[in-house]
Amino acid sequence: MDFNVKKLASDAGVFFTRAVQFTEEKLGQAEKTELDVHLENLLARADCTKNWTEKIFRQTEVLLQPNPIDHTGARIEEFFYEKLDRKVPSRATNGELLGQYMLDAAKDFGPSTPYGSTLIKVGESQRKLGGTEREFIQSSAISFLTPLRNFLEGDWRTISKERRLLENRRLDLDICKARLKKAKVAEAKASCEGDLWSEEVDKAEMELRVAQTEFDRQAEVTRLLLEGISSTHVHHLRCLHEFVEAQAAYYAQCHLHMLELQKELSSSDEDVLPNAFAVNPSSLAAFSSPSPSTSASPAPPTPATLETDTLKGEEGRPPASGSRKAKVLYDYDAADTSELSLLADELITVYTVPGMDPDWLIGERGNQKGKVPVTYLELLS
């Protein structure tokens, strides 16, 4: 117990002496031993490496885990699993969750309905995208984030510890220099007590030699650690290449998934999507209600005219003799006398005539005829 008290008092004395030396240096009242230029450059380079590595690491974490709340919880969970030496379970990504919501919604809306079937296609694609994202996050965490974290939490802590020790050795060295200087001044003034002050000078010189040796040794250790920053840069460069390769593969896979989805959607019946909010200007101009200052719109074509026109045919459009049945998907109110009102789920006969806007067909229900929008129909074979 007595030894511990003495050691504590000794440590407190050393700390106080160093604090005084540091304060006097800041105030310009004491000399300071400067490090050599090479070591100063290494220290500046190390600080730059640490600062930018930390910023890149934090922003990469944000890129891979954009939700800070979820990310914090995930890091806590990973910490406990690492302490228990257990594998961290994979978590569903936002894309996978969105895909699952779409699939669940399709069950309620009806998988056979146009909306439900499309939700299934898009939901499956979102799940694939989410899975690809999860693989990218995992590979990037291993190949890029982990090396950066290891540097910040391992190598840099060691460098910081040795730098603090070097600073303490420098303060001790300057304290010994100041002590020797005072002893020599006192020796010169007290010539009658020369032997006494000579002993003080000898003691101060011995302490200075010891402090200089310890400082030089610590400076060499710190220098070797700082020179290792170059190998750290090489390692991080390799990791950066791996991160770019993983990112390129991720985006390429996402592009393929989206191309497959587009192809799958385009091969399905495109007429199931209503286009009520996208009005074709040409059809609007051709079939709009007449104003008092303009001539009235032409009346719906007569059966004789329809038959004559459809017999002419047109490439890519079926003639009247090849008319098809169509199922009405949504209710539609005719805007004028040239159009035919529709009721959902009813069956009508449709065909086209030359020169007609491709967004419209001629619909026929019994003795009623008129234009009908293609997007409100499901063409039957």
N, C-alpha and C positions, 0 to 999 in steps of 0.2 A: 504494500500500500504506500509506504514511504517512497519507494522508487517511482511509482506511478505519479505521485505528486511532484516529485523533482523533475520528472520527464515533462509533465504537463507545464510546469513553470518554465522549463528550458525552451520548450516549443513556443510558448507564449512570448518569451523574450526574443526568440529568433524572428517570429512573425512581426513583432513590434518594430524591431530594428530594420527589417526589410521594408515595412510600411513607411518608416521615416525616410529611408533612402529613396524610395520611390517618389514620395511627396517632394522631397528636396530636388530631385531630378526634374520633376514637372515644373517646379517653381524656378528652375535655373540656378539653384543654390548648391548643386552637387554635380560632379562629373559623371558621365555615363559611358560605359564601355560599349562601343558600337560593334555590331556583328560585321563580318566580312561581306563584301558585295555579293558573292556567290550565294551565301546562305540567306541573305535578305531577298534575293531574287527567287530562291526556292520557296521561301515563306510566302511571298506574294503570289507565286504560281499555285501553291497549295490552297491558299485562301480562295483564289479565283475558281479552282477546281471544285472545292467544297460548295461554294455558293451556287454555282451553276448546276452542279449535280443535284443539289437539293431542290432547286427550282424545277429542273427537268423531271425529277422523280415525282414531286408533288403534282405537277400538271399532267404527267402520264397517268397517275392514279385517277385524276379527275376525268381524263379521257376514257379510261377503261371502266370506271365506276362513276358515272356522272351524278348520281344521287348521293350527296354527302351524308345524309342520315343513314341510308342503307349501307353506305360504305363504312361508316363508323361501327355499325353493328356487325358488319361482316368481319372487320378487323378484330373486334373483340372475340367473335366466335372462333376465328382462326387462331388467336392467341391461346384460348383454352384448349383447342384441339392439339396445338403444338405442344403444350405443356403435358397433355395426356398421351403424347406420342400416337395420336390417332389421325387418320386421314380426314382432311376437311371435306365434308359432303359438297357436291356440286349444287349450285343454286340456279334456279330458272332465271333466264334473262327476261328483260322487258318484252322482247320480241316473242319469246316462247309463251309468256303470259297472255299477250295480245292474241296470239294464235289460238290458245286454248279458249279464251273468251269467245272468239268467233265461232269455234267449233261447238261450244255449248249453246250459243245463240242459234245456230243452225238447227239444233235439235228441237228447240222451241218453235222456231218459225216453220219448220218442216223441211227436211233435206231434199225433198222432191220439188219444192217451189223454186222459182228462178233465183230469188234472193238467198234462200237457204243453201242451194247448191253452189252459188258463187261464194258465199261465206265459207263454205267448206274448202273450196279451192284456195282462197286467199288465206284462210286460217292455217292450212297445211304449209303454205309457202312461208308464212310468218314464223311458224315453228321451226322450219328449216333454217331461216335466217337467224333466228334466236340461237339455235344450236351451233351454227357456224360462228356466231359472235362469242358464245361461251368458250368454244375451242380456241378462238383467237385470244381471248382474255387470259385463259389459262397458259397458253404457250408464251404470250408476251410477259406474263408475270414471272415465269420461270427464266426465260432467256434474257429479259431486259430489266424488269423491276428488281428482281432479287439481287443481281450484281450491284446495282446502284445502292440498294438498301444495305448490303453487306459492307460496302465502302463507307457509307455514312455512319453506320452503327458499329463497325469494327475497326477498319484501318484508320478512319479519321479520329476516332476516340483515342486510339493509341498515339497518333501524331499530336493531338491536342494535349495529352498527358505529358508527353516528352517536351513539348514546347513550354508548358508551364514550369516543368522542372528546369529547363534551360534558363528561363527568366529568373527563377529563384537563384540558380547558380551565378548568374550575372550580377544580381543584386548583392549576393554574398561577396563576390569578387570586388565589386566597387566599394562595399563597406570596408573590406580589408585594405584597399588602396587608400581610402580616406583615413583609416586608422593609422597606417604607416606614415602617411604624410603629416598627420598631427604629431606623431611620436618624434619624427625628425625635426619638426619645427620646435617642439618642446626641448629636444636635446640641444639644439643650437642656442636656445635662450638660456638654459640652465647649465652653463659650462662647469659650475662647481659640483654639480651632481651628475656628472657625465656617466659614471658607471651605472647608475640607476636607470637613466634614460637609454643607455646603450642596450641594456637588457630588454627594455620595452620595444626598442627598434628591432632587435633580433627576433623577439617573439612575433611582432607584427609582420616581419619579412617572412617568417616560417608560415604563418597563417595565410599570407598572400600566396606563397608558392602552392600550398595545399588547395586554396580556392581556385587558383589558376588552373591547376591540374584537373580538378573536378569540372570546372567550366569547359575546358578543352575537350575532355572526355564526353561530356553531355552534348556539346556542340557537334561532335563527330557522330554520335548516335542519332541526333536529330537530323543531321545532314543526310545520313544514309536512308532514314525513313522518308524524308522529303524527296530524295532522288527516285524513290520507288513510285512516285506519282506518275512518272513516265510509263512504267509498265501498267499502271492503272488506266491511263489513257488508251493504251493499246488494247487492253481487255474490254474497256467500254466501247471502243470502236468496233470490235468484233460483235459485241452484243447489239450495237446499234444496227449493224448490217442484218443481224438475225431478226430484229424487230421490224425492219423495213420489209424483209422477205415475208414474214408472217402477215404483215398488214396488206401487202400486195396480194397474197394468196387469199386473204379474207375478203377483200373487195372483189376479186375475180370470182370467187365462189358465190358471193351475193349477187353479182351481175348475172351469173348463170341461172341462179334461182329465179330472178326476176324475168329473165328471158323465157324460161320455161312457163312461168305463170302467165305472161302476156300471150304466149302461144296457145296455152290451154284455154284462156278466156276468149281469144279471138276465134278459136275453132268451135266454141260453143255458140248457141243462138244469140247473136248480138241484139236481136229485136226485143229482148226482154227488158232492156233498160229504157225507161221512158225518157223522152227528150223534150219535155214540156217547156223547159226553160231555155232551150236553144232553138230559136226560131230562124228558119232559113229566109234570108232577105228576099230572094227571088220568088219563093212561094208566097211570102207575105205580100209582095207587090202584085203578084198575079191573081191572088184570090182574096184580097182585102175587100171589105164592104165599100161600095161606091159612095162618094160624097156628092152633094147636090150639084157641084160644078163639073163633075166628070160623068162620063157615060156609064151606064149600068154594066155590071159584070155579066159575062155571057152565061146563059142558062146552062144547067147540067146537060151533058151530051145525050142525045136521043139514042135509043137502042140501035137505030139504023146507022147512025154516025159511029157509035162504038164498034159495031161489027165491022164497018168499012175500015176504020183506023187500025183495029187490032189485027185484021187480016194482013195488013202491011207488015206488021211485026217490027222488031228492032233487036239488033244483036245484044244479047245479055238480058233481054226482058221477054217474059212469056207472052205469046199472043192470047187473044180471048179464048180461042179454042183450047188452050192449055191452062185455063184458069185454075186456081188452087183454093182450097178451103183454108180458112184462118180462124184461130180462136182469139177472141177479144180478151186482153189482159186487164184493161182498166176502163172505167166509164169515160166517155168522151162526148161533150156537148158540141154540136156543130156550130161553127162561128157564123156561117151564112148558108144560103140555099144551095151552094155548090158542094157542101160537105154533108156527110152522113153521120148522125149521132150513133153512138155505140153503147152497149151495155156489157159489163164484164161477164166473161164466161160464155157469151153467145157465139155461135158459129156463123160466119158469113163467107161469101165467095168474093175473091179479090183477083184483079188482074190490072195490067198497066196499059198505057197507050203511048204511042210515039210522042216525043217532045215533053213528056210529063216529068215534073220534078221527082228525082229518085226517092225523096223522103215521103212521098205520097203514093197511094194506090187507089184504084177505083173499087169501091166496095159495093156489094149487091146483097140485099136482103129482100127476098120476094120481089115486089114491084118497085122497091126503093133503091135508088142508086146515088152515089156521091163519093166525093173524095174522103179518104180516111188516112190518118198518119200511120206510117209503117211501125213506128216504135210502140204503138199500142196493140200490136198484133203478134201472135205466135203462128208463123206459117206452118201448116201441116203438109205432110207429104201426100 
